[in-house]
Amino acid sequence: MKENKQGKEFLKGKKFFEGIKFWQKQIAGLEFLKSSLKRSQAESKKFPKKLRNHVEIRTAAERIINRQLHHEIEQRKQAELASHDAFEYSQAIVDTVHEPLLILDADLKIISANRSFYHIFKVKPEATEKQHIYDLGNRQWDIPKLRHLLEDIIPKTTSFDNFEVEHNFPDIGKRIMLLNARKIYQNVNRTQLILLAIDDITERKGLEEKLKTLASHDELTGCVNFRSIMELLENEIVRTKRNQKKFSIIMIDIDHFKRINDEYGHLVGNDALVAFTTVVKNSVRSIDIVGRYGGEEFIIIFPDSDVQYALVVLERIRNNLEQTKITSPHLEKELTLQFSAGIAAFPHNAKDLKELLWVVDSALLRAKREGQNRVVLERRKLTRFSPNPDTRIKIVDSSGKENVGALQIADISKEGMLLLSTQDILGEDFLCRVFRPKDESPFELICKVKHKGKSENKLYRVGVYFPDISESSKEKLSQCIKSQK
């Protein structure tokens, strides 16, 4: 019983002390609240002063910011004014430029153009500015080559110079232009501009073509002149060899033309030449070339054509000439014109230009000698070779007497020879004695003249063929041909 009583007393003491600790904590909390309240009251007294300081600082900052903004606005106004003045200045310079000039933005829209552009291309500012360049003038400027320059070249290289563009404008006709462009980047407003200068060279090109024509054509007849026809023949020979083709050539001469000049004067003769060449030009194809060889002689080149086609054309010229009235304002009556012509082909009749001209000229001379107003066709095939240096020949007349000295062989074949001599070979038939190399006894061949002429070094050139050559003579003649190895 006593132990139970002591235990109860212990528990009562424990609870008493726990109660004291609780109330001590409560009192400490009240003291903390009291001190916090006092601090809050002190801080609340200081707040209006802090608030005033904060407002004053903010107001001062706003004044500084406003001053800075005002300064920037003034600077921008001055910059805009300077930019406007600079634009007016640059626009004045642009307007004084003789060549048409466009200023484009990055999207190829026109910002402005100068007076030359409006004048030359017949457009107005209100229909130009802010327009896409391709839409300008009902899309007259939608030119494929211009698109290529502005869309492909400018982005890669920032510029291009002297690009030639030809275009047919509905309003102003055909124009040939040189285009120059520069891409410019503006740092101020960070924009990109394209300056497009257009040099209209239509008239200049026309003058150049006229000068070129005058340099290559005969002024009176409009035919290709002598120098140019020689160049064209050289080119045609090269092309024919490269493509393994052929072409034919005519040398044509107006018969008795000297009589026209002597009887009626050179003015009438000039009118006759013009009328004759008009008939010739109207009788050939567009690819055929008519050139004035000299005086009243002309050359016609027929590319990729044989002599049969040349014969057809000559017949056409003859018929058209007969149906054409040849008149002159310097003569009351009409003139009658006839012509003679020689025809040759390359490479059938010649191996180079010099020989081709000689062959066709020889054919023309034969036509003249045989009575004029006719055509002679060169039928000799080019199968000739260089002679052996030790081969010698002598020509004898019907009595067996040698009648030509200083004679040499230019080329030789089993069908004929081309002979060179300081003297003319008379007659159309003669006997030729041929000495083979290392052979003192000659063999004889009957020769018939095919054509005659004179070379540039004044030597007589006589082409002959062997009308009745035997097989044994051909064998002997082969020994006179230089080896082709």
C-alpha positions, 0 to 999 in steps of 0.5 A, a space after each residue: 500500500 505504501 509503495 502504491 502511494 509513493 508511485 502516485 505521488 511521483 506521477 503527480 510531481 512529474 505532471 506538475 513539472 511538465 505543466 510548468 515547462 508548457 507555460 514557460 514555452 507559452 510565455 516565451 512565445 508571447 514575449 517573441 510576438 511582443 518583440 516582433 510587434 514592436 519591430 513591425 511598428 518601428 518598420 512601419 514608421 520608416 516605410 513612407 520614407 523608403 517609399 518616397 526614396 523609391 519613387 524619387 529614384 524611379 522618377 529620376 530614371 524615367 527622366 534620364 530614359 526620356 532624355 535618351 529617347 528624345 536624343 535618339 529620336 532627334 538623331 533618327 530624324 537627322 539621319 532620315 533627313 540626311 538619308 532623304 538628302 542623300 537619296 535626292 542627291 543619288 536620284 539626281 545623279 541617276 537621272 543624269 546617267 545616259 544609260 537606262 538604270 533600274 534599282 531593284 529590291 531583293 524581291 526584284 521589285 522596282 524601287 525606282 528608274 531613271 529618265 533614260 529608262 522611261 524615255 527609251 522603253 516608253 513606260 511611265 513611273 506610275 506603271 513601273 515603280 513597285 512593279 516586279 521587273 518581269 511584270 513590267 509592261 504586260 510582262 515584256 521584261 519576262 526574258 529567259 536570259 534576264 531571269 537567268 542573270 538575276 536569279 542564278 548569277 547575281 546571287 552567286 557572284 553579286 555582279 555581272 558585266 556586259 551580258 548581251 540580251 536580244 529581245 523583241 519588245 511589242 511596243 518598241 521592236 527589236 532591241 539588243 542590250 548590254 546588261 550590267 548589275 551590282 548587288 548592294 547591301 545597306 547597313 543602315 536599314 539592312 536591306 539589299 538592292 540591285 542596280 541594273 544598268 541597260 545599255 541599248 546597243 541596237 544602233 551600234 550593232 546595226 552599224 557594226 553589221 553594216 561595216 562588216 557587210 561592207 568589208 566582206 561584200 562588193 558594194 555594187 552588186 552586194 555579192 561576197 567580195 573576192 577576199 571573202 569568197 576565197 576565205 569561204 572556199 578555204 573553209 568549205 574545203 576544210 569542212 568537206 575534207 573533215 566530213 568526207 563530203 563534196 561540193 561543186 563550184 561555178 565560175 561564170 562570165 558575162 559574154 561581150 560585157 566589154 562591148 556594153 561598157 564601150 558602147 553605152 558607158 560604165 554606168 549602164 555596165 554597172 546597172 547590167 551587173 546589178 541586174 545580172 547578179 539579182 537574177 543569179 541570187 534569185 536562182 540559187 538556194 539560201 545556202 549557196 554563195 555568190 561571190 564577185 571574182 572580178 569585173 564581170 566574173 562571178 563564183 558560185 559555191 554549192 555546198 554538199 552538191 555535185 556538178 549535176 546540181 550546178 548544171 541544173 542551176 545554170 540552166 535555171 539562171 539562163 531561163 530566168 535571164 531570158 525572161 528578165 528585162 535588163 534595163 538601165 535609167 541611163 539607157 532607153 532600150 533593153 539589154 540582152 545578156 548571155 554568159 559562159 561558165 565552167 564547172 568543177 567539183 571538190 575533191 573530184 577535180 582538185 586537191 586544194 583551192 589553188 588547183 580548184 580555181 585553176 581547173 574551173 577557170 580552165 573550163 570557163 576559158 574553154 567555154 569562151 573559146 568554143 563559142 561563148 554562151 555555153 557551159 563546160 563541165 570539168 570531167 577529169 578525175 583527180 587520180 594524179 601523182 607526183 612524177 619520178 624526178 628522173 622522168 623526162 618528156 619531149 613533145 614533137 610535131 607531126 614532122 617529128 620536130 621538138 617544138 617546146 622547150 623547158 618542159 616539165 611534168 607537174 603531175 602524172 597518172 595513167 590517164 593523163 599529165 599536167 605539163 608546165 612550160 615557158 612556151 605555149 603548146 600549139 595544137 590540140 593533138 601532139 606526140 609525147 616522148 617519155 623517158 623513164 628513169 635510167 632509160 635512154 630510149 623513150 616510149 611514145 604516147 599520143 596526147 590530146 589537150 584537155 585544158 590550158 591556162 597560165 599559172 601565177 608564175 607565168 608558166 603555161 599549164 596544159 592538161 592532156 589525156 591519153 586517148 589510145 594508151 595501151 596496157 604496155 604503155 600504162 605499165 611503162 608509165 607507172 614506172 614514171 610515177 613517184 613511189 607513194 610510200 
